[in-house]
Amino acid sequence: MRKIISSLIAILVVTNLEAQQHAPKLVVCITVDQLKGDYIEYFYNTFGERGFKRLLNEGIVYNNIRFEFSDIDQASAFATLFTGSNPCFSGITGNKTYDFEKEKEVSILNDPDYLGNYTKENYSPKNLYSSTIGDELKIASKGRSDVFSIAPDAESAIISAGHAANGAFWMENTNGKWATTTYYKGLPWYVDRYNNGPEALSARLETMVWTPSLPIEKYNAFPYVLDDIPFRYVFKDNTINCYPNLKTTPFVNKEINRLALQFLEYGAFGTRSCPDMLAITYYAGNYRGIMNKEYSREIQDTYYQLDQDITILLDAIDKKVGLSNTLIVFTGSGYYRSEEEYPDGLMVNGGEFHPKRCTALLNMYLMAIYGQKYNWVKGYYNNQIYLNRKAIEDEKLSLKEIQEKSAEFLLEFSGVQHVTTDAALRSGDWNEGTAKFRHGTHHLGRGDLIIELQPGWKINNDNPKEKVKIIRNNAVITPLIFMGNGLKPQHIYREVKATEIAPTVTHILRIRPPNAAQDLPLQELTVNK
């Protein structure tokens, strides 16, 4: 009898806690591209009290999120975070895909059916197969909720916004204006005014010089800096890489904030009968994405200034809507761009893998077996080999058999750790070691063979204009923080899956999770009050 009474009391307590929770008036998803949790620790002493420290002290903090696939990049990470599903469901396997007919890379969101506003590029979320947090909010509110996103790049902006959003905005690489696609019908007047007024980035560019924000001796987190010369970078509107370079500096986060403050001022967030959503993307990677700058003052300055930008954003939200009425979801993208350079004479195990040679030899091998009527290999892209499926079909050959023979052949190459076939992933013939390939690829665009190289091996595309890349796929510490909306501070020392975030946010919003999300909400967020 006591057990029954205890169980009933527990159920009533949980039910009461859940009943006390209220849906927020505004959800702000702050995602920091290439955020590293260990860097927050290293630079902690340089931060103020109302940025990173406020998030860590006032939020529910998970030390790390884990992605279930390798070769994470911006697009695949954002799709996972906002759909609650891996690329095998969302369809977003990376920033780019390769058009073998036109022999060029294209954005995975490329869509010629839609024009751009303030850009010549053509984008839409058509290739995002799963719904997002914003989509489900729009469905639940019957369109009454406003959903917007702001990001440095089109991929992160569109994916974090979703299909049904009012608008998605990113910084255009050629003119520095806030661009969008005609797929979205919302172009607020204040964005248009901002792009064409004195606040426009191009009008202020000459005054923007990146120099250390702190005294040089304060940049002491890394003992590997060799020179004592303060860095200094300027940006000129008439140079090709002006805006792409600026997008890898602290200035891009300040520009993100400038536009976000316009939305908070004029967008009437938090005043509607249904919750609104604003997705914001910051940048915390290396300047120009160059890895040899990792142990440098630039990256320390980026985090120091990002801390100030977070402070400004949180204070603005608190003033306009109130943090007690706002759910803040803060995390990173789970990867960090890695290009390494070794000093002369320093030897590291490994060698060079040449994709062109590999595909040529594989083609010769298949010709020896199946005849020389066709080129049996279509090409190589992103660690995957694509076979000539039309020729295989025309000759009425077994695609599975050719994939298996090809995999056996490729395993003989130096540096190849493992080869997985598309047939194996489709049929369910995969294990713990190959699960990351199943999670990280989609059957509609996957290659016939997926190659995994051994650590330390370089990919040499035999292109004199391209650097030889050194393979490195280390795990990145990526914190997850929920703050505001009456949540009590708590540190939870366990790892969570990236796919658990979206269903947790939708649970707090009291709406359905995205349609491909399969994980349950995080337990601490279902009863915390």
N, C-alpha and C positions, 0 to 999 in steps of 0.2 A: 504493500500500500504506500509506504514511504517513497519507494522508487517512482511510482505512478505520479504522486503529488509533486515530487522533485522535477520530474519530466514536464509536467504541466506548467509549473512555475517557470522553468527555463524557456518553454515555448512562449509563455506570456511576456516574459522579459524581452526576448528577442523581437516578438511582434510589436511590443510597445516602443522599443528602440527604433524599429523601422518606421513605425507610424509617426514618431517625432521628427524624423528627417523631413526636410522640405526640398523640393526641387529648386535649383538655383534660377535666378533671373537671367544669368549670363554664364556661359562656359567659355573660358579662354584657354586654349591649348597652346602652350609655349613649347616648341620643339627646337632644340639647338642642334643644327647640323654639325656632326663630328665632335660633339661634346665628349670630353673625357672626365670621368668622375675623379680619377687620381689627380688630374690637374686642379680641380677644385680644392682638393686637399693640399696640394703643393703651394698654391697661391693664396690660401685662406687668410693669411695674416695681412694681405694687402686689401682685402675687401672691407666695405662698409657694413653697417648693421642691418640694412633694409633691402639687400639684394639676395645674393646666394645664402647669406646667413639667416635672413628672414624665412626663406623657403625651408631651410634645414631645421630651423628652430620651431616654426609654427605649422609645419605640414606633417602629413603622414608620409614617411620617407622609406622607400625601399632602396637598398644599396645598389641593386643591379637588375637590369632586365636582360633576358637572353633571347636571341633570335635563333630559330631552329634551322637555319640554312647558312651557307657560306657565300662569299663574294657579295656581301651586302653593299649596296650603294644608296644614294639618296632616294631614288624612286621606289626601289623595293622596300626600303625601310619605312618610308612614309605610308606606303600602301598597307603594310603590315600593321602599323600603329593605328591607322584610321579605319581599317576594315575589320581588324581582329582576325585576319586570315593570312596565311602564307601565300607566296606567289603561285603555288599550285592551284589556288582558288581565285586569287585577285587578278591573275594574268600579268601583273607588273613584275617582271623578272629583272629589270634594270633600267637605267636611264635611257639606253639606246638599244635599237635593234639594227640588224644589217639587211639591207636590200641587195640580194645577190644579183638581181637583174640589172639594177642601176649601179651596182658596185659602190655603195656608199652607206654610211651610218645615218640613221634618222632617229629622232626622238621617239620613244615608245608611245608618246601621246600625239604624234604627228597626225593631223587629219585635214586634208585639203578641202573638205566640205565647209570649213569655217575660216573666216578671215580674222585678222588680228586688229585690235585697237592699240595704237601706238607701237605696233610691231608688224613686221612683214611675215613673221612665222605663223604657221597654222597649227592650232592645238585644239584638242577636246578630250574629255575623259572617256571617250568611246571604248578604249582598250582596257579600261578598269572594269573588270567583270563583276566585282562585288560592290554592294552598297557601303556607304561610309557612315560615320557618326552623324555628320551633317545631313546626309540623305534621310536617315531614320528620323531625325528631328523635324525635318521638313514634312515628312509623311505624317508623323504624329500630330503636328500642329496644323495640318491641312494648308501648309504654305505660309502660315502667319509668322513663324519665326524667321528672323534674318540670319543668314549664314554667309560669312565672308572669310577670306584668307588673304594673308600678305606674306610674301616670301621673296628671297633673292632670286629664285629660279622658277621657271614655269612648271617643272615637274612637281616640286614640293608644294607650290601654290595650288595647282589644279587638283592634285591627289588629296591634299588636306581639306579642300573645299568639297569635293565630290561632284556628283551629277546634278543634284537639284539645288545647289547653292545659288545665292544671289549674284555672287561674283568672286573671282580669284585674281589677284594682282601680283605681278613680279616685276623686277627691275630689268628693263630691256638692255641687252648688251651693246646696242649700237648708239643709243641716245640717252640712256639713263632715266627714261621716263617710266612711270608705272603703267605697264602694259596688261592687257587681258585679251580674251578671245570672244568673238561674237556668239560663241556657244552660250555664254552667260548673257542674260538680258539686262543685268544691273550694272550701270556705270554711274555711280553717284556723282552729283554735280560738284561736290567738294574734291573729288579725285581729279575730275577734268580741270577744275580751277587750279588745283595744286600743280598739275603737269604744265600748265601754260602761264603760271604767274611767277612772281619774284621768288617764290619758295622752291621752284623747280631746281633739281640737282645741278643741271648744266649752268644755271645762273650763279651758283655758289662754288663751282668746282675750283676756281683759281685760289680760293681762300682755304682749301682743304689740303693740309700738309700733315702727313703722319709722322710724328716724332714721339719719343718716349713721354708718357704722361706722368711718370714718377722719376725721381732721381735715379741715376744709373745704379747706384749701390743697392737700391731696393729690388732690382731684378736678380735675386740671388737664389732662386729656387733650383736652378740647374748649375752644377759645377763644371759644365762643359763648354761655356762660352769663352772663346779664345781672344777676342778683340775687345777693346774698350771704347770703340767708336760708336756714338749714338746713331741709330738708324734714322733715315729721313727719306720719305717717299712723297712725290708730287704726282698730280694727275692732270693730264692735258686732254681737252675734249677732242682734239684733232688726231689723236693717236689711236691705232687699231684696238689695242687691249686696255684702253683707259678704264672703261666701266667693268669689264670682267676682272681686272686687277683690283679695282676699288671694292668689288663685291667679296674680296677675300681679306678685307681690312675691317677694323672696328667701325669705320664709317658706314658700312652697310647696315649694321645694327641700329645706328642712330637714324638712318633713313627709314628703316622699318618702323622705328618708334614714331617718327614724325608723321607718317601716314596713319599709324594705329591711333595716334592722338586725335587725328581728324575724324576717324570713325567714332571714337568715344565722344567727341564733342558734338558731332552733327548726326550720328547714326541712330540716336534714340535707343541705344542698347539698354536692356533691362527695364524698359517702360511698357513693353507689350504684355499681353495676357499669357503668352507662351515664352519659354526661355529663348534667348538668342545665342549665337555662337560666333566666336572670332578665333581663327587659327593663325598663330604668328610663328614664323620661322626665323631664328637667329643663326649666325654663322660663328663657329669657333675652331676653324681649321687653320692651316698654315697660310701665310701670304703667298699668293699665286699657286697654292697647293704643292709647294716644293718641300719635300721631306727633310732635306738637310737643314732646314730652318727650325726643326722641331725643338732642339735644345738652344733656344735663342730668346732674346728679349721680346721679339715681336709677339710670340705666342703668349707670353706672360702679360704683355700690354693688352692683348686682345681680351683676355679673361678679366683683367682689371677694369677695362672700359665696359665690358659686357655686364659686369656686376652693377655698374652705375646705370646702365640702360634698363636692367631689370628693376632697379629701384624706381626709376622714373615711371615705368609702365605700371608697376604695382600700386604706386601712390596715385596715379591717374585713375586707375580702376576703382580704388578705394574711395576717391573723392567723388567720382561720377555715379557709380553704381553701388559701391560698398562691397568690401571683400566678404562680408557676412552673407551677401546675396550672390556671390560669384564663386564658381568652382574653378580653381586654377589647376591645370594639369601640366606638369613640367617634366620633360624628359629629353633624351638625346636620340640620335639616329643610329646608334649602335655600331658605327664603323669609323675608321680614321684613314684618310688617304696615306698610303705608305710607298714612298720612293726612297731608296737608300743609296748612299754613295760610300764606298769604302776607301780609306787612305791607301796610297800606293804601298804595296808590300804586305798589306793585311790580307790574309787568306781565309776564306770562309768556304765550308763545304758546299758543293753544288756545281752546276754547269749551266749550259744554255740549251733551251728547247726551241727549235726552229719550226714553227707551225707550217710554213710553206714547204719545207723539206718533208715534213711529216705527211702532209696531205698528198704530195707528189708521189712519195714512196707507197702510201696506201693505195693510191689510184693505180700504180703499176702492179701492185700485188693483186688487186681485184681484176685488172685486165688479164693477168695471167690465168686467172680462174674462170672468169665469165666472158672473156673476149674483149677485143679492142674496138668494138663498134662505138662505144660510149666512153665518156669520162664519167666514172662511177662516183667520183667525189665532187660535190658542188663547191665546198669551201669550208673555211675555219673561221669561227668568231666566238670570242668570249669563252675560251676553253671548251668549245663544242665543235664537233665536225658534222657537217650536213652532207648526206649522201644524195645522189641524183635519183630521187624517188620515182620520177616519171619514167626514167629509163628502166628502172627495176620493175615497175608495173608493166611497161610495154613488153618486156621480155618474160613476164609472168614468173619472176623469180621470188623467192622467199625473202622478204625484207628482214625478218627476224634472223634468218640464217646468215645473211650478209652482215648484219650488225654484230652478231656473235663472232664471226670470222675476223671482222675488222678489229673488234675489241682484243681478241687474242693476239693479233698482229701488233697492235699499238702497245700492248703490255711489254713488248720486247725493247721498246725505246728507252734509252737512258733517261732517268729523271721522272719517268711516269710511275706514279704511286698506285693509281687505280683507274680503271675505265668502266663506266656504267653505260648500258645501252638504254635507249628509249623503250624498247620492248620490255625490258626487265622492270622499268618503273611503271609502265602501263599495266603489266600483268600482276603487279604486287610482289614480284620476286625481288624484294629489297629488304635490307636489314638495317641495324642501327648505324652501321658505317656509311650506308648509301642513302639513309633517310634524308640527309641534308640536301641531296640532289633532287629527291622527289619533292621536298617542301619548297625548294628554291627555283623550280622550273615549272612551266606550264605546258601541258601536252600539245597545245595548238602551235606553239612556236619553238618547241624544244628541238635541239639537234639530235641526230641519231646516236651520237657517241659523246659522252661527257668525260673529259680527261681531268684527273687530279694529279698535279705535280708534287714532287717531294719538296719539303721546305728548303729554302735557299736557292732554288733553281730560278733562272731568269728566262723570261719569254723574249726571244729575239725575232721580231717580225721582218728582219732583213730590210728595214726601211731606214735609210741614212738620216731622214728627218725626224726619226722617232727614237727616244731613249730606250735602252734595254731595261726592262722592268725586273725587279727582284721580287720573287714571290714571298709575301708575308701576310698571313691571315690570322693574326693574334686576336684574342678576345679583347673587347674594349669595355671597361667599366662604365656603365650607363645608369645613372640614378633615375628613379621615378618618384615624383612627389605630387601628392594631392593636397591642396591647401584651400582654405576659405570655406564658405557655405556651412559654417558651424562645426567643421571637423576638428577633433582634438589632436594635438601633436602626438606623434608616435614614431619611433624608429623600429623598423622591422628588418631583422638581419637574416633575410632569406632572398633568394633569387626568384623572380617571377618571369613568366613568358611574355614576350612582346604582344602576343595575341590575346592576353588577358586584359589589356588596357581598354580597348574599345568597349567590350561588354560591361566593364566596370563603370565607364562614363555613362553609357546608356542606362545602366541600372539606376544611377543617381538621378538621371533625367526622367526616370520612370517611363521609358520607351523601350521598344524592342531593340535587341542588338542588331548590328549589321547582318545581312542575310547569309553570309558565309562564316560568321563567327561561331565557333564551336565550344569555346572555353566559358566557364562560369565566371561571374564577377569575383574580384578579390574579396575574400571573406572579411577582412578588416574594414572594408568600405561599405559592407552591407549592414553592419550593426553599429558602426562608430557614430557617436554623437556626443 
